[in-house]
Amino acid sequence: MLTDMLIKPMSRKIVYYSEAVRQWVDGLPVSLRAYYARITERMLKYGPHLGMPYVRPLGKGLNEIRAIGKEGIARIFFVAKSEEIVILHGFVKKTDRTPKRELDTARRRLKEVWDENA
């Protein structure tokens, strides 16, 4: 019977593109860092594609975590590959639009991560 089957949860983990990215995340203001921690905890438990308002897909495997806190708004870009969620880049928003430079950095790193596994 299907309901008698045990489903083993996937053992996901968060990894960072570089030590600089990890340090940037660690240096976020307290409320943004706490929101990021809550979202990534959910991603590890339920999978990386939580949907809005937590995560938004940007296409070609690139996604953004949408962190909101009393100090502002942060966007943290990531890619989900097999059992890893790779944090690529992030920034604290100062305008309504995502700056092209930030998106370009995330896309370049996304390409490097995919090329590394080719």
N, C-alpha and C positions, 0 to 999 in steps of 0.2 A: 504494500500500500504506500502511495506517495507520501502521505503525512508521517509515515514511520521512518522516512529517510532522514538521516542526520546531515545537516548542511554545515560544512566547515567554513567559518568566515575567512575571507582572504586576509592574509597578514600583510597589511600595507604599512609603509613607513614614509615619513617625510624626510627628504634629503634636500640639500641646498646646492645651487649651482656653484657657489664659491663660499669661502669663509667670509668674504666681504658682505655677501647677501645675508648670511646668517647674522652677522653683527648688526647689519642695518635693521633687520627684524627685531633683534634684541634691544635695539636702541629706540624703537617706536615709543611714543608717549604711552603711559600706562593703560588708558582706556582702549586705545587702538591695539595694543599688544594683547590685552585681555580678549578683545573681540576676535582677533586673529587666532588666538589659542582655542577659543570655543569653536570657531569654524573648522579649524584643522582637526580638532578632536572629532567632530561630526564626520568629516571627510574620511578619517581613518576607520570609523565605525560603519558608516553607511555607503561609502564610496565618494569619489571626488566630485561627481556631478550632482550637487545638491540643488541646483537651480536658484532662481532669484528668490529672495533678495541677497543670498549669501554668495553665490558663485554665478558668473556669467560666462558662457562660451564666446570666444572671439573668432573662432574659425581656425582650421588647420591644426587642431590640437591645443591651441593656446586658450587658456582660461584665466579669469581674474577673480580673486577673492575681493569682496567689497566690504572692507572694514570701516565701521562708523563708530566714532567715539566723541566725547565732549571736546577733545582737542582738535577734531577735524575728521577728514576722510582719507583713508589710504587705499591704494589699489596694489595688490600683490599678484603678480603673474605667475602661473604655474602650468606644467604639463603633467598629465597622468600617463605613465608608461608601466605596463605590467603591474608590479606590486609597489612601485615607487611613485610618489608625488614629488616632483622636482620643482622647488621654488626657484624661479628664474630671476626675478627682478621686482622691485616695488618702488613706490613713491607716495608722498603725501600730496593730495590734491590741493591746488591753489586756485584753480579755475574750474568751470563747468565741463570743459572738454579735456580729454586725455591728451597731453602733449605728444606730438609725433615722435619726438626724440625718445620718450619713455617706451612707447609702443615699438619703435624700431629696435631698441636695445633688447626688449623681451623677444621679439621675433628672431633677431640674430642669435640669441642664446638658445631659443627653441630649435633652430636649425642645427646649431652645434650639438645639442643633446641628441637629436635624431641622427645626425651624421655619425656621431660617436658609436651608435648602436647598429649602423648599417653593415 
